[in-house]
Amino acid sequence: MPVYIKDGLHLDPRWIGLCATMFLLVEGLMKSPFGILGDRVGRKVLIMSGPAVSAVTAFLTPLVHHPFGLVGLRIVDGLGAAALWPACFSLIGDRVPEKNRSSAMSMFNVAYISGVALGPYVGGRVNDWAHEHLHLTLAGSKSASFYAASVLFAITVIVAAALVPGGRPQDTEHAHAPQSEDGGFNLRDIKRMLVRIPATLLMAFVTFCGIGLVMAYVKVFVTGQFHISETAFGSLLLVPALAIAALSIPLGTMGDRIGKVLAVRIGVGICAVSYWAAMAFASIPTLLVFGTLIGIGFVIAFPSWMAIISSDCEPGQRGAVIGAVGTAQGLGALFGAAVSGTLYNIQALQLGPITIPHNGVPFVGCGVLLACSFVLALTTVKTPSQTAESVAR
């Protein structure tokens, strides 16, 4: 979307932030309701419907040139994402025993990060192919990758229909755990999660606020600062990201070996330190090195963190808990994206010996928030039993 908005439609870069903000607003607000719905109707219907929505919005995006139309599609796209992700993580919690849950989350990361690695490269190659072989203008070729994405989302729906197990949520370890008796969306479930796990929700909000500050502009910033093409940007990501995906299997299981809490703290610490190092020594080689380390920190921390969250609830409320965390993540990313457009246009700043370049303020803000997340990981992340005891007290 950032490249399509800036180079395809030649719109003001502020529309990049607005599209990201509206997507994140809907995704963040709806993750809790969709998580609760997954507890009621099962995970499969949501895992199928989310990509189906994204297949339609991706197909329609190149046909829409008005900026408000693009914002509207991102709103609908946010509904699809909100339906998909809580159901995926909840399904792992339903089907995998607690002792192996970090390993299962790490396998999920392999698939996810491999897709993230291939996405920018494939998208750039598709756009370049359209420019060279379909004789589209350079601006017009930026829409071709949306059709490829639509096909991939449609394939996802077919695979989910064939392979994802259906039925209501179940957990053989807690077969007699109480299920929520209410049907449909229940705002009391959301409020109960806010009271039950405030530290977890705060850490989710802070971390993803930092991500939201840079997510909409990182591609535009890097290609502009280092004068590289969209395809070159995708190529830079490809090898490190695939290496991270391969390392997800051994590193993601660290939580099952050394303890999930310790794994979260180590992983978040690596992310924070590596991010600041990448900013301090900015160049293409150092971005590759420290970007890889950030990814390694992520694959160490995230599976264990999600395993802790999914273990600290009954199976009939797992979707509500994971949905509440997803909402905190979404609202944090939303807030970050909402202010990123204004911060991105700030001119170069001099803070004592530190020079912040033009367009660099959101990236410094992300580093500050990652450091705060590390402090929260050290002080608030507890084992499920510890969390349950503190709630009881």
VENFENQUI-V862883 format. One line per field, one symbol per residue. ss: DSSP state (2 for helix, 1 for strand, 0 for the rest). phi: phi as a letter, one per 20 degrees, with the letter a starting at -180 (. if undefined). Layout:
BEGIN
ss=???
phi=???
END
This chain:
BEGIN
ss=022222220000022222222222222222222222222220022222222222222222200000222222222222222222222222222220022222222222222222222222222222222222200000022222222222222222222222200000000222000000000000222222222202222222222222222220022222222200022222222222222222222222022222022222222222222222222200022222222222222222222222222220002222222222222222222222222222220000111001110000222222222222222222220002222222220
phi=.gffffeedleggfffffffffgffffffeffgffffffedoeffffefgfffffffffegfeddfgffffffffffffffffffgffffffffddggfdfffffffffgffffffffgffffffffffffedeleffffffeffffffffffffgfffffedffenfgbbffcfdffdfeedmecffffffffefcffffffffffffffffdfedffffffffdlceffffffffffgfffffffgffffegffddofffffffffffgfffffffffcfafffffffffffffgfffefgfffffffeeafffdfffffffffffffffffffffefffffeffgcddmeeddfgmefgffgfffffffffffffdcfcfgfffffffff
END
